[in-house]
Amino acid sequence: MPYADQADLSTKFLRTLIFGDPKVRKTDWACRAAEAGYNVILLDGDDGSQTVRRLPPEVMKRILVVDVKDTFNNPIFRNFFASFLNEKDFYWDEQAKIPMLLNLKNSYIHFNPMKFGDSDVIIFDSWKAFIRSVLFYYAQTKKLDLADAKKEEWDGYGFQSRFQDHVLACLHCLTCHVIVVGHAAVYEKWDRRKNLAEPVLLSRKTQIVSSSGPHAGTVMSHFTDILYFERTGPTTFTIDTAGDHDRIGGSRLIKPDKFLWEELPVSLLLEKIGAPKATKPCEGAIWYRTGEEANNVRKGITKPTPVPQPLAAPVAPIATPESAVIQMPAATPVKASGFFQKLKEGGK
């Protein structure tokens, strides 16, 4: 290992958490990576893809929307990630919402996490929808009625936390950029010892919604940039890159400050780590019009249906004052770590 003055200390990939109240343009902000010339894979578990309709048609062609919203009796978001994390590659049936089974009439997405690259951005929308799906799965497998479950008898929190930690660790190992969308909640910690006349408030902090207040604090440690989105007027939104005593936050790329939504585009973060813009479609997630087409490609009979190439001239983001940016050395491309194959083999 070289000394620090000789080592490559640049950030390779974005690991960004964006959170705030609902409808403060979080998903819209993340999807603008496509506008700047990057491939975007939107894992839509919370109807966030509706915001994509605001973008120009040529930009929408760069965004692959994966519908993983739960249904009344199926924890789809959780089941999707079970396949995503444990398979080297798999086909996701868009209509049946299940992996591997190739129905000739249905459209499919071929996922291969090992083939994601530094021009690809995965948007995980949202963390709240995902933890709800994990809870749904747990209750379904244990035959529990969530309407009747009592907290003092509930042992699902441990299961939720372990599975969520596993997902976060695996997301961190992907060789692409990851943006997780979350929702804000106030977590209060009280001292409720019996010898006190009244409970004493020890701390109050705004943080991401997770399976529990304490677990939300551990979620933050998986990200290098935590940005807080807020509505400050009927049509005005801000992005805060600073954390304080009452709210989790902070960024390694942008100085601690509050910016207008328009002043801090996602492209700025990608450019500051030297992320190259896409010159070809994403190879880690390929869409097929039918199962028959996917089958033929898998057998080597035909090639995938061509998809639109990246824009020749991406829309230029709004300029941000240079003083707001923490200068980072340019990143150098790295090869896939082989993590998912090791995971499939039992971590050996």
N, C-alpha and C positions, 0 to 999 in steps of 0.2 A: 504494500500500500504506500503510495507516495506521500510526501509531506503536503500540507495544505496549500503551500504556494505553488505546487506542481500538479495537484490533483484537479480533476474536472468537478467543480462544485456547483455547476449550473443545474437548474431545475429541468428535468426531462419532460415531464407531463404535468398538466394541470390536475390538481386534486382540490376542487373548489366546492364549497358548500354555500348555497344562497338560501336565506330564509327570511321570513317576515309574515305579516298578516296575509290573508287571502286577497287575490286580485290587486297585487301591487307590481305586476308585470315581471315576475321572476322567470317564468317559462319563456315569455317573449324575449327577454334579455338573453337567455341561454341559446335560444334558437337562432339568434342573429349571427352566430358563428357561421352559419350557412351563407349569410349575406356577405361575409368577409372572405369566403372562398374555401371553407372547410366542409368535410363530409359530416353530417349530423345524423345520429341514430337516437331517436326520441322514444324512450321506453315509457309509454303513456299509461299510467295506472290511475290517473286522476283527471281525465278529460282535459289535460293541458294542451292537447294537439289542436283544440279549437282556436287557440291564439295564432297558430301557424297560418290561418286563413288571411291574416292581415298582411302577410308578406307577399311580395311580387311573385307571379307564377314561376319565373325562372329560378327564383330562390327556393321555392317550395320543392322543386325537382331534386334539390340536394338533400332533403330531409326525409329519411326513412322512418315512418311512424309505425311503431310496434304496439298494437293494442293489447295491453295486459291487464285491463280493468277486470276486477272480480265480477262474477255474476251472483245471482241469488244463492246458488248452491255450489259454487266452485271458486276456491281461492287461487285464481289464475296467476296473479302476480308472484305469489310464493312458488307455485309449481313451475313457472317459467324459469325462475332463478335456480331452482333445484337442478334443472337440466343445464342451464347456462354455466353453472359452476362445476358440474361433475362430468360433462361430456366434452371430448376434444372438439367435436363438431356435431351439430344436430339440425334437423329440419323442423321448423315451427309452423304448424298448420294454422293459418290465420282465421279460418272459420270455426274449426273444432276447438281451437285454443289448446292443443296438445302437441307434444313433440313426436317425431319419428315416423308416425303412420302417414303414408303418402296416399291421399285421396286424389284421384286423377282430376276431379272437378275443382278442387280447392286451390287457392294460392298459398305459396309457402315462402318462408324466409330461411335461407341456409346460414346458420351461425357457425363461425369458427373463431373463437376468441383469440387464438394464436395468430390470426392474420390481421388483427387491428393494427393500425399504424399511427404515426405522429401527425397525420393530417385528419384523423378521425376524432370526433367528439361524441361521447355517450352522455345523454341527459337522462338522469334517473328521476322520474317525476311521478309520484313524490315519495319521500321517506315516510310520511304519515300514512299514505295509502299502502305502502309495503308492510309496515308493522301491523296494520289492520288485517292485511291478508295473512300474515304469519299467525296472528291470533285466531283468525277464522279457521286456518288449517289445523291448529292445535285443538280447538274445540271440536272440529269435525272428527278428527282421529280419536279423541277421547270421549266422543259422544256426550259433550257437555252443552247445556243450554246457557248461552252467554247472558240471557236475560235474567237467569236465576243464580248465576255464579256469585259467590260471596268472596270478597277480597281476602279475608282471613283464611279461607279454605283453598285459595287459588295457588296452584304451583306452576302455572304457565309462564310466569314472568321469567323464570330461569331459562326455560326453553326458548322463549322469544329472544332474550339477551344473547344467548349462545349462538343462535342462528344468525342474528343480526351482526354480531361481531365477526362471524365467519364471512358473511357477505361483504362487510366493509374491508376486511383483510384481503379478500380476493379482488375487489374493485381496485384496491391500491396496487395490485400486481399487474393490472392490465397495461399493455404497451400502447395506450391511447389516452386521450384527455377525458376526465370524468367530472361532470357537474351534477351534484345532487341537489334537488329542490326540496326544501323543508318548510314547515310552518312554525311560527313562533308561539311560545307559551311562557307564562311566568311560573317559575318553580320556587316555592317557599320551603325553607327548612326550619322546623320548629323544635324547641326543647319542651317535651311534654312529660318530664319526670313528675312522679306523683307528689313529691315533696314541694313542688312549686304551687303557689296560689293560683296562677294562671299560666298557660303556655307562653313561652318566650320566643319571639321571632328571631332566629339566628341569621338568616340571609334571605334575600329575594333576588332572583336573577332571571332575565329573559334569555331563553335558550330554545333549541329545536324541540319539537314534540317527538318523543320516542316512547318506547314501551313503559318507561318509568322516568321520573325526574332524575334520579342518580345515573341511570344509563345514558340519558341525554348528554350528561357531562362528558362521558367517555367517547361518545360519537364524535365530538369536536376534535379529538386528538388525531383523527385519521385524515385531516384536511390541512393543506398549507395555506389556504385562503378561505376566510369565512366572512361573507358579505351580508349585511343586514339591509333589507329593502323596506321602505316606509312610504306611505302616502302623506304628503305635507299640504296638499290642496286638492281641489276637485279633479284637476288634470296634471298635477305635479307629483313626481315621485323622486325619491332620493336613494342613494346607495351609500351606506356607511361602512368604511373599511377599518374602523377602530372599535376595539372592545373597551369596556370599562368595568367598574365594580359591579354594575347592575345588569350588564349584558355581555354575553360571550361574543367575541369577534376578533378580527385582525387579519392582516395580509402580509405576505412576504414580498409581494410584487408592487403593491400600491401603498403610498404613505398613509398613515392614519388621518382620515379626514372624512367629510361628508360631501358627496358629489350629486349633482343632478343626474337623473337616469341617463340622459343623453350624453353627459360628459364622460361617462366611464363605460364604453362598450366592451363586450366580452373579447372582441378582437384585440384590444390593447393588451390583455393578459397573455393571450396566445402569442402575440408578436414579441412580447418582452422575454419569453423563454425560447424564442427562435423557432417556434413551431412552423414548419413549412406548410404552405397552402396546397390543397389537393390538386394533383395533376391527373388523377384517374379515380374512378368510383371506389368506394370502400370494398375491400376484399373480405372483411370479417363478417359482413352481413349482406347477403345477396338475395334480392327478391325475384321470385318466379311467379309467372301468371297462373300456372296450374301445376298440380302434382305430376302430371305427365311430363311437362317440361323439366321439372326438377329431377325426375327419374331418368330421363334421357341424358341430362348433363352428368348425373352421377355415374351412369354406365358408359360415358364417353361417346354417346351417339351424336349429340349436338353440343353447342356451346350456349352459355347463358344469353338470354335476350339482351341486346345492348341497352344501356341506360344512358340518359343525357350526360354529357361530359360537363366538367366544372365550367363556371362562367369564365369567359376570356378576360373580363375586366370586373372583378368584384367591386361592389359598392364601397366607396371609401368611408371609414368610420369618422365620426365627429372628432376633431382634434381635442386631445386632452393636454392640459398644461404639463410641460416636461417636469416641472417641480413636483408633480404628484406621483411620479413614477420612481420606484427604487430600481436603479440600473442593475440588470442581471446579465452575466455572460451568456453568450449564445449556447444553446444546447447542441449536443452532438447526438446523432441517431444511435439507438441501441437496439440490439436484436431481442426477440421474444425470449423470455426467461425459461420457457418450458414449464411454467408453474402448473398449468391446467393438466398437462399430461402426468406430471408427478402427483397431482391431486387425485387423478383417476386411478393411479397405481397404488394409492394408499399412502402417499406422502413419502415414499422411499427415495 
